[in-house]
Amino acid sequence: MGLTKTEIFTDKQNQIALYAKAFGHPARVAILQYLFKLNACVCGDLVDEIGLAQPTISQHLKELKHLGLIKGNVEGTSVCYCIDAENWKKMKSVMFDFLDQDLTSKECC
């Protein structure tokens, strides 16, 4: 497998790409939407709510946690997840700056 050469891009470009990857799978989008809807920590409801197998949900949760968009707390034998509000605000700021770019001229090609 080839190298991604992420080192030739800026930290901000790499961060934008990682956030875009998080939103690149509908299961991760559904997980985030569910966590926002409940506005509370969720332990075991995600499998029933999303409709995917537990290992699949766990992998998506791992990706979202790695990016810092969610956080998890151990409660007994399970881990409960919720949105990490501070990191969510940071992500919104980075993505807003990127998505708020406009073309300066109306002509192209």
N, C-alpha and C positions, 0 to 999 in steps of 0.2 A: 504494500500500500504506500502511496506517495506521501511526502511530507506536506503539511498544510502551509508551512512557512509563515506562521502567524507572527514571527518575530520581525518581519519586514513591514508590518502595519503598526499604526499607533495603538497605544493602550485603549484609547477611546473607540477606534475602529473595531478592535477585538471585542470590547465590551458590548458594542451595538450588535455585533454578529452573535454573541452569546445570548443576548436578550432575544434576538430574532429567532434563534434556535429554540428557545423556550416556548415561544408562541408558534413554532412551526409544527406542532403536533396537537391535534384537536383534543386529545386526552388531557394534556397539560393545561390547555385553555379551560376545559370543563372543570378540572380540579380547582383552578384558581377562581373560576366563577362560583363554584360551590362554597369555597372557603369565604369568599366575599359575602355571599348570600346569607350564610349562617352567622358571620361575624363572631365566630367563636372557634375554639379548638375542636378538631374533629379527629376521633380515634379510629373507629372501624366502619363508619358509614360510607366511606368512599367507594368501596368495592360494590356495594349495593347501588349507590347513586350513579356511578359512572358505567358500571356493567362490564368491567374488565376483570381479569383474574388478579388475585392478590399480588403475585410476583410482578405483574405488569404495572399495577398501580404503584407498588413499592419502587420500581425503577423510575417512574415518572416523578414521584415524590423526591427521590434521591437527586434527580437533575434539578428540580426546582429549589431544593434545599442548597445544593452546591452553588447555585447562582445567588442564593441569599434572598430569594423572593418569598420563601416560606421559612418558618422555623418549627422545630419539633421539641416537645417536652415529654420525657418519660413519665408515664402515669401507670404504676403497677407493672403489668406485663406488656403494655402497649405504648405506642408513641402517638401523641396527639399533635396535630399540625394546625397552624394558623398562618395568616399573612404576616410577614415581617414589615410593619408599617414604615419604618425608617428606610429600609432598602427599597421598598416599593416606590417611595417618593424619589429616591435617587435614580431608580430606573426610569421613572416617568420624566424626570428632568433631562436625562441623557437622550432618551428617545424623542422627547419633544424638540430638543435642539436639532436633532437629525431630521425629523419629519417636518419641521416648520420651515425648511429651506424652500425658497421659491426661485423660479427662473427669472433672470433679470431681463431677458428679451423674449418676445413672443414668437420669434421665428426660429425654426429648427429644420434642418435638412432641406 
